[in-house]
Amino acid sequence: MPESSRLIVVTADITTLDVDAIVNAANSSLLGGGGVDGAIHRAAGPQLLAECRTLDGCETGDAKITGGYRLRARHVIHTVGPVWHGGDSGEPELLASCYRRSLELARRHGLKCIAFPSISTGVYGYPKAAAAKIAVRTVSDFLKSGDRPQSVTFCCFDHRAAELHRREIAVLGSAMGESQ
Ligand code: ADP
């Protein structure tokens, strides 16, 4: 199955998705924050924060897994995206690392379907088109190396972000078609 057919784009609130894991764009304390992080903690309930307190934070570009508690998702994978400082401070590599490390955790736990928000593109200021390109390419490359996770959802908060991801997937699909 081509990797691009394992990629799904939806416009939704990630806290509502029924998947094995949703990814949280957390901060390095893992103790909650605004944006998608705040929404996930509100929906999951206080037990999520209690488990996060035991994790001793998380480095930028790394990821840690917890239970999903009151969420429909069984797990939350917390990753810490880079703050955008203009692009010459390792931001692209760190953002790609967030996707890879999250997928490695999902694979190690045998998860079939996971959903990502657009990491770093809110308060952390990463330009949305550049972030979508990294997200789609990194996930697609990772999926080539195994059959878990089976599917990855890019959960966008608005239609414009969804369109950016769809366009990147289309570019990838046509590049694969050309090489066959
Ligand atoms: P960061 O600090 O990594 O930039 P934010 O939470 O500020 O994280 O934003 C990351 C992305 O998540 C943004 O594109 C924002 O629009 C989106 N977002 C915010 N809330 C939700 C939600 N409930 N579901 C899905 N995406 C969300």
Residues whose N, C-alpha, C, O or C-beta is under 5 A from the ligand:
A	BS01	ADP	A12 D13 I14 T15 A25 G34 G35 V36 D37 A39 G81 P117 S118 I119 S120 T121 G122 V123 Y124 G125 C155 C156 F157
